[in-house]
Amino acid sequence: MKNCYRFKTLISNYIDKKISFRDRRFFESHRKNCESCSALFASIFKTKVKMHQMPQITVGDEFMTSLRKRILDHKNARILSSQNKNFSLNRIPAFAYAFSSVLVLVIVGFLMMKTSGSVAPQSQQLPVATQQQIDDARQFQQQFDATPGYLAPEQMANTQVDSGLGNEDDPARNFENNLNKVDYQKK
């Protein structure tokens, strides 16, 4: 199949004798082995020979100029008829209709979402879980605002640290308390 395609592309070059040596060897060997390609080549070659045997007809200069004039007149008539037509929906491509309808739907959807969001009643209460979370956040903020932002190093040294390990007899707690009492001044 691939060889047949290549053979068909080389027929014209073979007949016109504008083919490379390598392609000519392929062409001739394929023509001997493939009956359908050989028949196709014979048909095309026979047609070309018969065309060269036909008598040549000469045409006067008047014929060529009148033919060109008729072609131009026909072309100009088509251009004028398309310009003279009034507005017609048939002249608008189908994709323009589809695009405009999608655009209208998007705009309407956007407007509906915009109006539904702005019409919500103001007295609407939040769900209980959300209200509880807001209250917790406010309480945390108040506690955070009441504590100083940064403690000075001397204040940090005198601050009791709760190790969370138990009572005051606990050795870990006593160790931390003793660390807090150490004087950090340079000697």
C-alpha positions as CSV (number, residue, x, y, z in Angstrom):
1,M,0.0,0.0,0.0
2,K,2.8,2.4,1.0
3,N,4.7,1.4,-2.2
4,C,1.6,2.0,-4.3
5,Y,1.2,5.5,-2.9
6,R,4.9,6.3,-3.6
7,F,4.5,4.9,-7.1
8,K,1.5,7.1,-7.8
9,T,3.4,10.2,-6.7
10,L,6.3,9.4,-9.1
11,I,4.2,8.7,-12.3
12,S,4.3,12.3,-13.5
13,N,8.0,12.7,-12.9
14,Y,8.7,9.4,-14.7
15,I,6.7,10.4,-17.7
16,D,8.4,13.8,-17.9
17,K,11.8,12.1,-17.3
18,K,12.5,14.2,-14.2
19,I,13.1,11.4,-11.9
20,S,16.2,10.4,-9.9
21,F,18.0,7.1,-10.7
22,R,17.0,5.6,-7.4
23,D,13.3,6.5,-7.8
24,R,13.3,5.2,-11.4
25,R,14.6,1.8,-10.2
26,F,11.9,1.7,-7.6
27,F,9.3,2.8,-10.1
28,E,10.2,0.2,-12.7
29,S,10.5,-2.7,-10.3
30,H,7.1,-1.8,-8.6
31,R,5.4,-1.5,-12.0
32,K,6.6,-5.0,-12.9
33,N,5.3,-6.5,-9.6
34,C,2.0,-4.6,-9.0
35,E,-0.7,-5.2,-11.6
36,S,-3.0,-2.3,-10.5
37,C,-0.2,0.2,-10.5
38,S,1.0,-1.0,-13.9
39,A,-2.6,-0.6,-15.3
40,L,-2.8,2.9,-13.9
41,F,0.5,3.9,-15.4
42,A,-0.5,2.4,-18.8
43,S,-3.8,4.4,-18.7
44,I,-2.1,7.7,-17.9
45,F,0.6,7.2,-20.4
46,K,-1.9,6.3,-23.1
47,T,-3.9,9.5,-22.3
48,K,-0.9,11.7,-22.6
49,V,0.1,10.2,-26.0
50,K,-3.4,10.7,-27.3
51,M,-3.4,14.3,-26.1
52,H,-0.2,15.0,-28.0
53,Q,-1.8,13.4,-31.2
54,M,-4.7,15.8,-31.1
55,P,-4.5,18.8,-33.5
56,Q,-3.6,22.1,-31.8
57,I,-6.2,24.8,-31.9
58,T,-5.1,28.4,-32.0
59,V,-7.2,31.1,-30.6
60,G,-7.1,34.8,-31.7
61,D,-6.3,37.6,-29.4
62,E,-10.0,38.8,-29.6
63,F,-11.1,35.5,-28.0
64,M,-8.7,35.8,-25.0
65,T,-9.6,39.4,-24.3
66,S,-13.3,38.7,-24.5
67,L,-12.9,35.7,-22.2
68,R,-11.0,37.8,-19.6
69,K,-13.7,40.5,-19.9
70,R,-16.5,37.9,-19.3
71,I,-14.6,36.5,-16.3
72,L,-14.1,40.0,-14.8
73,D,-17.7,41.0,-15.4
74,H,-19.0,37.8,-13.7
75,K,-16.7,38.4,-10.7
76,N,-17.8,42.1,-10.4
77,A,-21.5,41.2,-10.7
78,R,-21.1,38.8,-7.8
79,I,-19.3,41.5,-5.7
80,L,-22.0,44.1,-6.5
81,S,-24.9,41.8,-5.7
82,S,-23.4,40.9,-2.3
83,Q,-22.9,44.6,-1.5
84,N,-26.4,45.7,-2.6
85,K,-28.2,43.2,-0.4
86,N,-29.9,44.6,2.6
87,F,-29.1,43.2,6.1
88,S,-29.9,39.5,6.2
89,L,-29.7,37.1,9.0
90,N,-28.5,34.5,6.5
91,R,-25.2,36.4,6.1
92,I,-24.3,36.0,9.8
93,P,-22.3,32.8,10.6
94,A,-23.8,30.2,12.9
95,F,-21.0,30.6,15.5
96,A,-22.0,34.2,16.0
97,Y,-25.5,33.2,17.1
98,A,-24.0,30.6,19.5
99,F,-21.5,33.1,20.9
100,S,-24.1,35.8,21.4
101,S,-26.5,33.4,23.1
102,V,-23.8,32.1,25.5
103,L,-22.8,35.7,26.3
104,V,-26.4,36.6,27.1
105,L,-26.8,33.6,29.4
106,V,-23.6,34.5,31.2
107,I,-24.7,38.1,31.8
108,V,-28.1,37.0,33.0
109,G,-26.6,34.4,35.3
110,F,-24.2,37.0,36.7
111,L,-27.0,39.5,37.3
112,M,-29.1,36.9,39.1
113,M,-26.2,35.9,41.4
114,K,-25.5,39.6,42.1
115,T,-29.1,40.4,42.9
116,S,-29.6,37.3,45.0
117,G,-26.6,38.1,47.1
118,S,-27.6,41.7,47.8
119,V,-31.3,41.0,48.7
120,A,-30.4,38.7,51.7
121,P,-32.3,39.9,54.9
122,Q,-30.1,41.7,57.5
123,S,-31.8,40.0,60.4
124,Q,-30.8,36.6,59.4
125,Q,-28.9,34.9,62.2
126,L,-25.8,32.8,61.7
127,P,-26.0,29.1,62.6
128,V,-25.2,28.1,66.2
129,A,-21.8,26.6,65.5
130,T,-20.7,29.7,63.6
131,Q,-22.0,32.0,66.3
132,Q,-20.1,30.0,68.9
133,Q,-16.9,30.2,66.9
134,I,-17.3,34.0,66.6
135,D,-17.9,34.4,70.3
136,D,-14.8,32.2,71.1
137,A,-12.7,34.3,68.7
138,R,-13.9,37.6,70.4
139,Q,-13.1,36.2,73.8
140,F,-9.6,35.2,72.7
141,Q,-9.0,38.6,71.1
142,Q,-10.0,40.3,74.4
143,Q,-7.6,38.2,76.4
144,F,-4.8,38.7,73.9
145,D,-5.3,42.5,74.0
146,A,-5.2,42.5,77.8
147,T,-1.8,40.8,77.9
148,P,1.4,42.8,77.2
149,G,2.8,42.3,73.8
150,Y,6.4,41.7,74.7
151,L,8.0,41.1,78.1
152,A,11.4,42.6,79.0
153,P,14.1,40.0,79.7
154,E,14.2,40.8,83.4
155,Q,10.4,40.3,83.6
156,M,10.8,36.9,81.8
157,A,13.5,35.8,84.4
158,N,11.1,36.6,87.3
159,T,8.1,34.9,85.7
160,Q,7.1,31.6,87.2
161,V,7.1,28.8,84.7
162,D,4.6,26.0,85.1
163,S,6.1,22.8,83.8
164,G,2.8,21.1,84.0
165,L,4.5,18.2,85.6
166,G,2.8,18.3,89.0
167,N,3.2,19.8,92.5
168,E,6.0,22.0,93.9
169,D,7.9,19.0,95.3
170,D,8.5,17.8,91.8
171,P,12.2,18.0,90.9
172,A,11.6,19.3,87.3
173,R,9.5,22.1,88.6
174,N,12.1,23.1,91.3
175,F,14.8,23.0,88.6
176,E,12.8,25.4,86.4
177,N,12.0,27.7,89.3
178,N,15.7,27.8,90.2
179,L,16.6,28.7,86.6
180,N,14.3,31.6,86.8
181,K,16.0,32.9,89.9
182,V,19.5,32.9,88.4
183,D,20.9,36.4,87.9
184,Y,21.7,36.9,84.2
185,Q,23.9,39.9,84.6
186,K,27.4,39.9,83.2
187,K,30.2,39.2,85.6
